Amino acid sequence: MITFYSLVSGGFAPRRASKSSNGTLPTDAYRYCEPLRKASAFGWYVYLPMEFWLIWDGSEINWTIDGGDNWFPLATAIQYPGMRRAFAENAPENCRDYSPPFLLRAAENDVVQVWTGLMVRTDPGYAVLARPPANSSWRTDYTAYEGVVETDRWFGPLFTAVRLRKTNSPIVFRTVEPFLQLQPLPLDHMVTVSKTDAPLYDGVAALSADDWEDYGDTVVRRMETRKKLGEYAVETRKRKKTDAVA
């Protein structure tokens, strides 16, 4: 379904996302909340190939890759160390001058485009949603934007834009933390959703007899017979095992 191409060495290889949101979910949420587990595990984690720091004073951005010993202004764009040469030595002549930038200053003074060092292909008919890791919102110093890329036909650098949210203090981008989570999306499904209106039934009286029957099975039955937490999770996992055997 998805193939990764790593152009920059270092860091962790992409891997399947984890049900624990890389160990950050609260214990009870991991044990009993199946919706959280499924959302957390849907897709692949993408990591940065090298650690870097940014510092923003509200106007200008400076960067470092040596732990803060040397800072340099991010005027326009910079390349990964050695990337320009490696690209020129391996790319065909018409591509040699177009190596992707590592960091690119956006028009907004608090936004930076970051390349993961990867390129991605998906099977025909699939795009990827590139987003921050699901249910892992502990970062308060920057926000990564989400984007849908039609990677079945667009083959280029996998990057995202981040908005810096802290001034006059270093913002660290580490290699050991997932930077993005990629989630596959069927393109035909996206087209259908974009063209489909969602009906709205207003008020409790609008629920039909079938709706009330389903509510009774979903909520009332569970509340009346509940003996322990996580009944929905247990039922879902049992059904998954049964479907797999069938």
RAGI-V214928 format. One record per run of one state. SS is the DSSP state (~ for helix, > for strand, _ for the rest). FROM is the first residue (numbers start at 0). TO is the last residue. Records with the same first field share a line. If there is no record, write none. Layout:
BEGIN
SS->FROM-TO + FROM-TO
END
This chain:
BEGIN
_->0-0 + 6-13 + 16-25 + 32-32 + 41-42 + 46-50 + 56-59 + 64-70 + 73-75 + 78-81 + 90-101 + 105-109 + 122-124 + 131-140 + 144-145 + 149-155 + 164-169 + 173-178 + 195-202 + 206-207 + 225-229 + 245-245
>->1-5 + 14-15 + 43-45 + 51-55 + 60-63 + 71-72 + 76-77 + 102-104 + 110-121 + 125-130 + 141-143 + 146-148 + 156-163 + 170-172 + 179-185
~->26-31 + 33-40 + 82-89 + 186-194 + 203-205 + 208-224 + 230-244
END
